[in-house]
Amino acid sequence: MPKFIDYHAKMPQLPPQVVQQIVGDIKAGKADKFGVKPLNAIIGSGGEGWCLAEAPNADAVCRSHEAKGIALSKGEVKEVQTLV
């Protein structure tokens, strides 16, 4: 499955239950209804964020984010290869 990383210049304030859902999804290692399996999320000290996921394509990553109330354009999603 292809891997994608996306970038958020400024992460939105998310309700605690959404943050808990994201953490739970990462720990569970299960794909959502869009076929997106979150692998990790990183928050920078300046409020920026990155998400690493396995997904069928960049559109699925965008739809998965939008379902959680996080706007994401296809231009902010890049296919990547990990070393491990």
N, C-alpha and C positions, 0 to 999 in steps of 0.2 A: 504494500500500500504506500503511495506517495506521502511524503511528509511536507508540512507547510509551517512557516513561521509568519506571524502577522505582527504589525507594529501599531501601537496606539500612542500618539504624541502626548496625550493627556488622558489617563484612565478616568472614566466617569465614576462618580460616587455610586456604588452599588449597594442595594439593601443587603444586610447581613445574610439573609436566607439565600440570596443569589451567590454570594461569595462561598457560603457553605456548600451549595450545590456544585459549584465549579471545583472546589477542593475534593468533594466526594466523587465527582466524575473522574478526576485525575487519578485518585487512589483506586477506584473500581476498575479502571482500564477498559471500560466498555464504551462502544460507539453509541452516539445518540441517533435520533430518527433521521438525521441527515447523513449518517455514515461517518461522522467525525468522532475520532477517539482522541481526547485531549491527553497530551503527554506531560506538559508542564506549563506553568505560567510564571513570568518573572516581572516584578515591579521594581522600577528604578527609583532612586532617591529623589528624582525630580518629578515623580508622578507618572512617568511614561511606563508603558507596558509592552510585553511581548508574550505571545502564546505559541506553543509548539504543539502540533497535532498531526495525526495521520488522518487523511481524508481522501475521498475519491477525486476531488478537484477544489480549486480555489472558491468556486461558487458555493460549494457545500460549507466551507469554512465561514463565509460571509453569512449564509442563512443560519448557521448554528449560533453565531454571535448575535445576530439580530433577534433570535428567539429568546436570548437572555437579556435583551434591552441594550446591547452594546453595538452601536453603529460601526460598520466596517466596510470600506470600499474594496473592490477587487484589487485595486492598485496598491493596497497596503498588505497584500498577502503574497508571499514568495515561496515557491517550491524550493526545498533544500534537501541535502543529503547529510545525514549524521555520520560520524566516524564510528560510533559504537551502536 
